Amino acid sequence: MNALLPRTPLPALSGPPGDRLEVVSAWDADTPYQSWRPQALVPSTFRPATAPRVYAVVNQKGGAGKTTTTVELAAAWAAAGLRVRVIDADDQEAALSEWLLPQYPEGAVRHSLRSVFFDECTLLEATYPTTFENIDVVPSSLDLKRVEYDRPIGAEMALATALREEAAANGGRSPYDVTLLDAAPSLGLVTVAALTAGDEVLVPLAVGGLDLKAMAALDRTITNVRAKTNPKLGVGAVFLTAWDKSGFARQLASKVSEDYPEAPVFPIRRSVRAAEAPIAEQPVRVWAPESTAAADYGQAAGVLLPGGSV
């Protein structure tokens, strides 16, 4: 085998910079704008998840922060000691596979998510360690587009079946505490397969009107998937990425909370340094642990799955 790069422990955050997000169970529409602060909405009916858990991170519009959301939640849960797998289900730029580099054994056949769809290997055989402790990755490249073109039989159920078979081979339980599927910015066959495999959808939304329109299309797809292939699917959380204080941000948060009254809504405050992390091939909590983005994602992770707040 190759001399694999040493795996870096993911650090606990010493404390969120500035003020920690205030957690509320309902928005206060009467608070004057000047006094308004970013708040994480956690409905009183919300109950945290338990491991193992499968999340599909989906938004049909690009630039919403899907991959950043995937990486930062994975890093937060991994830092807390959970075993996390991220699956690159995006055939466009394979950003996740370039950010969390898979460590391939020397001389072995290199598998990818495409290999799983075409029954060339198991999901576990397509899973590789990254350079970070407790995070493994199923990589992808442009050849994942073949799934859309060739449409292998049963493709919509391929990931759900692979996860089920993997758990069966592991005594009935997934070998990972958390699996995160980073879907493409489209609602194609691979994204439908990710939604079919997920326990819940995590939706990153950039604070902008076009993302709100994209949310309507995604909602129709979730409804169809729930009716046809995955009746348990629900929206687990919404992340308002690149958040800053504005009247529109407040309106968007209110609209999302009305549409998904059972789901927490987390603002992820805008951070210039967070945008540098993919180039550095590091999670934001390693590259810029003092950033608001690292703190906000860490707080959200702890709300969604106890043990992930670090």
PLY file of the C-alpha trace (Angstrom):
ply
format ascii 1.0
element vertex 310
property float x
property float y
property float z
element edge 309
property int vertex1
property int vertex2
end_header
0.00 0.00 0.00
0.97 3.63 -0.30
2.38 5.31 2.73
-0.89 7.02 3.47
-0.75 10.55 4.76
-1.19 10.80 8.53
-4.76 11.51 9.61
-5.25 14.87 11.30
-7.47 15.00 14.39
-10.26 17.51 13.98
-10.09 20.09 16.75
-12.79 21.04 19.19
-13.59 24.72 18.98
-12.53 26.57 22.12
-15.65 28.67 21.90
-17.70 30.45 19.27
-16.41 33.87 18.28
-18.47 36.75 19.56
-21.99 35.83 20.53
-23.21 32.28 20.16
-26.39 31.99 18.10
-29.42 32.49 20.27
-31.73 29.47 20.08
-35.45 30.26 19.91
-38.56 28.18 19.27
-40.33 30.92 17.30
-39.32 34.11 15.49
-40.21 37.39 17.17
-41.54 39.48 14.30
-41.95 42.52 16.55
-38.27 42.95 17.44
-37.02 46.27 15.99
-34.55 45.82 13.16
-31.79 47.60 15.09
-32.09 45.07 17.93
-32.38 41.98 15.73
-29.71 39.31 16.20
-29.08 36.04 14.32
-31.13 33.28 15.86
-31.26 29.52 15.36
-34.87 28.43 15.17
-35.46 25.06 16.86
-39.20 24.27 16.99
-40.54 23.01 20.29
-41.65 19.82 18.51
-38.13 19.04 17.24
-36.42 15.92 18.58
-32.70 15.30 17.93
-31.72 12.34 15.80
-29.87 9.25 16.95
-27.06 7.41 15.18
-26.82 5.87 12.68
-28.24 8.58 10.45
-28.22 9.25 6.71
-28.59 12.84 5.51
-29.00 13.99 1.88
-27.66 17.53 1.43
-29.63 18.92 -1.49
-30.38 22.13 -3.36
-30.96 22.20 -7.10
-29.29 25.60 -7.41
-25.53 25.93 -7.40
-23.71 28.25 -5.01
-25.98 27.51 -2.06
-23.22 26.06 0.11
-24.07 22.35 -0.16
-20.51 21.05 -0.09
-19.43 23.45 2.65
-22.43 22.36 4.72
-21.54 18.69 4.14
-17.88 19.13 5.07
-18.49 21.29 8.14
-21.18 19.08 9.64
-18.96 16.06 8.98
-16.03 17.79 10.65
-18.10 18.79 13.68
-19.43 15.27 14.21
-16.01 13.72 13.58
-14.44 16.08 16.12
-16.99 14.82 18.64
-15.84 11.24 18.05
-18.56 10.05 15.66
-17.54 7.99 12.66
-18.61 9.90 9.56
-18.76 9.05 5.87
-19.32 11.64 3.15
-20.51 10.55 -0.30
-19.75 12.75 -3.28
-22.93 12.52 -5.35
-22.14 15.58 -7.49
-21.00 14.81 -11.03
-20.33 18.41 -12.00
-17.11 19.45 -10.31
-16.55 16.70 -7.73
-15.77 19.48 -5.27
-16.12 17.22 -2.25
-13.57 14.72 -3.60
-11.13 17.58 -4.21
-11.69 19.04 -0.74
-11.50 15.85 1.36
-8.93 13.89 -0.60
-9.43 10.10 -0.65
-6.38 8.02 0.26
-6.16 5.17 -2.25
-4.26 1.92 -1.58
-1.37 1.42 -3.99
-2.02 -1.02 -6.80
-5.71 -1.53 -6.03
-8.59 -0.76 -8.38
-9.95 2.69 -7.57
-13.69 2.63 -7.10
-16.11 5.55 -6.97
-19.80 6.19 -6.51
-20.30 5.35 -10.19
-18.94 1.86 -9.44
-21.70 1.36 -6.86
-24.46 2.34 -9.29
-23.17 -0.16 -11.84
-22.76 -3.00 -9.29
-19.00 -3.11 -9.71
-18.34 -3.00 -5.97
-20.04 -2.54 -2.62
-20.45 0.85 -1.00
-17.83 -0.04 1.58
-15.36 -1.03 -1.16
-15.83 2.44 -2.67
-15.17 4.12 0.69
-11.68 5.48 1.41
-10.07 7.24 4.35
-9.44 10.97 4.13
-6.55 12.75 5.81
-8.85 13.64 8.72
-9.65 11.32 11.61
-13.17 9.83 11.67
-14.05 11.02 8.14
-14.11 8.65 5.16
-15.23 9.50 1.64
-16.87 7.84 -1.37
-15.33 9.84 -4.22
-16.78 10.78 -7.59
-15.62 12.28 -10.84
-17.17 13.34 -14.12
-17.84 9.69 -14.97
-20.75 9.76 -12.51
-22.66 11.37 -15.40
-22.91 7.89 -16.91
-25.62 7.13 -14.38
-27.78 9.84 -15.91
-27.01 8.74 -19.48
-27.11 4.94 -19.14
-29.78 4.80 -16.40
-28.87 1.41 -14.90
-31.83 -0.68 -13.76
-32.92 0.24 -10.25
-30.74 3.36 -10.12
-33.25 5.26 -7.98
-32.91 2.58 -5.29
-29.17 1.91 -5.73
-27.90 3.90 -2.75
-30.69 2.82 -0.42
-30.02 -0.81 -1.37
-26.25 -0.40 -0.93
-26.73 1.09 2.54
-29.15 -1.65 3.53
-26.81 -4.41 2.32
-23.87 -2.80 4.08
-25.75 -2.68 7.38
-26.83 -6.32 6.97
-23.19 -7.35 6.49
-22.27 -5.42 9.64
-24.66 -7.16 12.02
-27.69 -5.03 11.14
-26.13 -1.62 11.81
-24.24 0.80 9.60
-20.49 0.92 10.27
-20.84 4.73 10.27
-22.64 6.91 12.79
-23.43 9.49 10.12
-23.50 9.30 6.32
-23.81 12.56 4.39
-24.69 12.55 0.69
-23.57 15.73 -1.07
-25.92 15.88 -4.08
-25.50 17.71 -7.37
-27.16 21.10 -7.96
-29.84 19.42 -10.03
-32.77 17.10 -9.51
-31.48 14.30 -11.72
-31.36 10.55 -11.19
-28.40 10.57 -8.76
-30.06 13.23 -6.61
-33.29 11.23 -6.53
-31.23 8.20 -5.45
-29.69 10.29 -2.66
-33.13 11.43 -1.50
-34.38 7.86 -1.63
-31.48 6.73 0.58
-31.73 9.55 3.13
-33.46 9.61 6.47
-33.74 13.37 6.13
-32.88 16.21 3.75
-30.60 19.03 4.82
-31.19 22.10 2.66
-28.61 24.89 2.33
-30.17 28.11 1.04
-28.17 31.17 0.08
-29.92 34.31 1.20
-31.33 35.29 -2.19
-34.56 35.21 -4.13
-33.40 32.62 -6.70
-32.70 30.10 -3.97
-36.21 30.54 -2.64
-37.56 29.67 -6.09
-35.27 26.64 -6.24
-36.66 25.54 -2.89
-40.13 25.27 -4.41
-38.87 22.84 -7.08
-36.99 20.83 -4.48
-40.11 20.63 -2.35
-42.01 19.08 -5.27
-39.25 16.51 -5.73
-39.23 15.64 -2.02
-43.01 15.16 -2.17
-42.66 12.84 -5.18
-39.84 10.83 -3.60
-41.83 10.50 -0.39
-44.82 9.20 -2.35
-42.91 6.77 -4.58
-39.63 5.56 -3.05
-39.02 6.88 0.48
-42.10 7.55 2.63
-40.02 8.36 5.72
-38.16 11.27 4.07
-38.49 14.63 5.76
-36.67 17.97 5.87
-34.26 17.71 8.76
-32.95 21.30 8.73
-32.48 24.39 6.58
-29.20 26.34 6.57
-29.30 29.99 5.55
-25.77 30.30 4.18
-23.76 33.49 3.70
-26.17 35.08 6.16
-25.90 38.72 7.06
-28.26 41.11 8.74
-30.86 42.27 6.25
-34.58 42.60 5.91
-34.61 39.97 3.16
-32.74 37.49 5.36
-35.42 37.93 7.96
-38.21 37.44 5.41
-36.53 34.34 4.01
-36.13 32.82 7.46
-39.81 33.42 8.21
-40.90 31.91 4.88
-38.79 28.78 5.38
-40.06 28.29 8.92
-43.65 28.53 7.66
-43.02 25.98 4.90
-41.18 23.53 7.18
-42.58 24.08 10.68
-40.94 20.93 12.09
-37.41 21.71 10.83
-34.73 23.77 12.60
-33.45 26.78 10.65
-29.80 27.76 11.16
-28.24 31.01 9.95
-24.62 30.50 8.88
-23.01 33.90 9.16
-20.98 35.16 6.21
-17.26 34.46 6.55
-14.59 35.47 4.06
-12.07 32.98 5.47
-14.52 30.10 5.16
-14.41 30.52 1.38
-10.65 29.84 1.45
-10.95 26.42 3.11
-11.57 24.30 -0.04
-8.41 25.68 -1.66
-6.47 24.75 1.48
-8.07 21.25 1.37
-9.13 21.64 4.98
-12.47 21.95 6.77
-13.26 25.47 7.90
-12.85 24.45 11.54
-9.21 23.59 10.77
-8.45 26.44 8.38
-10.34 29.18 10.24
-11.46 27.85 13.65
-12.20 31.37 14.82
-14.70 32.01 12.03
-18.41 32.42 12.62
-19.09 29.73 10.00
-17.16 27.10 11.98
-19.02 28.06 15.15
-22.45 28.12 13.51
-22.03 24.71 11.86
-20.69 23.26 15.10
-23.70 24.54 17.00
-26.08 23.17 14.35
-24.40 19.75 14.43
-24.96 19.54 18.17
-28.63 20.37 17.82
-29.28 17.84 15.05
-27.33 14.91 16.48
-26.31 15.11 20.16
-22.60 14.76 20.70
-21.80 16.85 17.63
-21.53 20.26 19.29
-17.80 21.00 19.55
0 1
1 2
2 3
3 4
4 5
5 6
6 7
7 8
8 9
9 10
10 11
11 12
12 13
13 14
14 15
15 16
16 17
17 18
18 19
19 20
20 21
21 22
22 23
23 24
24 25
25 26
26 27
27 28
28 29
29 30
30 31
31 32
32 33
33 34
34 35
35 36
36 37
37 38
38 39
39 40
40 41
41 42
42 43
43 44
44 45
45 46
46 47
47 48
48 49
49 50
50 51
51 52
52 53
53 54
54 55
55 56
56 57
57 58
58 59
59 60
60 61
61 62
62 63
63 64
64 65
65 66
66 67
67 68
68 69
69 70
70 71
71 72
72 73
73 74
74 75
75 76
76 77
77 78
78 79
79 80
80 81
81 82
82 83
83 84
84 85
85 86
86 87
87 88
88 89
89 90
90 91
91 92
92 93
93 94
94 95
95 96
96 97
97 98
98 99
99 100
100 101
101 102
102 103
103 104
104 105
105 106
106 107
107 108
108 109
109 110
110 111
111 112
112 113
113 114
114 115
115 116
116 117
117 118
118 119
119 120
120 121
121 122
122 123
123 124
124 125
125 126
126 127
127 128
128 129
129 130
130 131
131 132
132 133
133 134
134 135
135 136
136 137
137 138
138 139
139 140
140 141
141 142
142 143
143 144
144 145
145 146
146 147
147 148
148 149
149 150
150 151
151 152
152 153
153 154
154 155
155 156
156 157
157 158
158 159
159 160
160 161
161 162
162 163
163 164
164 165
165 166
166 167
167 168
168 169
169 170
170 171
171 172
172 173
173 174
174 175
175 176
176 177
177 178
178 179
179 180
180 181
181 182
182 183
183 184
184 185
185 186
186 187
187 188
188 189
189 190
190 191
191 192
192 193
193 194
194 195
195 196
196 197
197 198
198 199
199 200
200 201
201 202
202 203
203 204
204 205
205 206
206 207
207 208
208 209
209 210
210 211
211 212
212 213
213 214
214 215
215 216
216 217
217 218
218 219
219 220
220 221
221 222
222 223
223 224
224 225
225 226
226 227
227 228
228 229
229 230
230 231
231 232
232 233
233 234
234 235
235 236
236 237
237 238
238 239
239 240
240 241
241 242
242 243
243 244
244 245
245 246
246 247
247 248
248 249
249 250
250 251
251 252
252 253
253 254
254 255
255 256
256 257
257 258
258 259
259 260
260 261
261 262
262 263
263 264
264 265
265 266
266 267
267 268
268 269
269 270
270 271
271 272
272 273
273 274
274 275
275 276
276 277
277 278
278 279
279 280
280 281
281 282
282 283
283 284
284 285
285 286
286 287
287 288
288 289
289 290
290 291
291 292
292 293
293 294
294 295
295 296
296 297
297 298
298 299
299 300
300 301
301 302
302 303
303 304
304 305
305 306
306 307
307 308
308 309
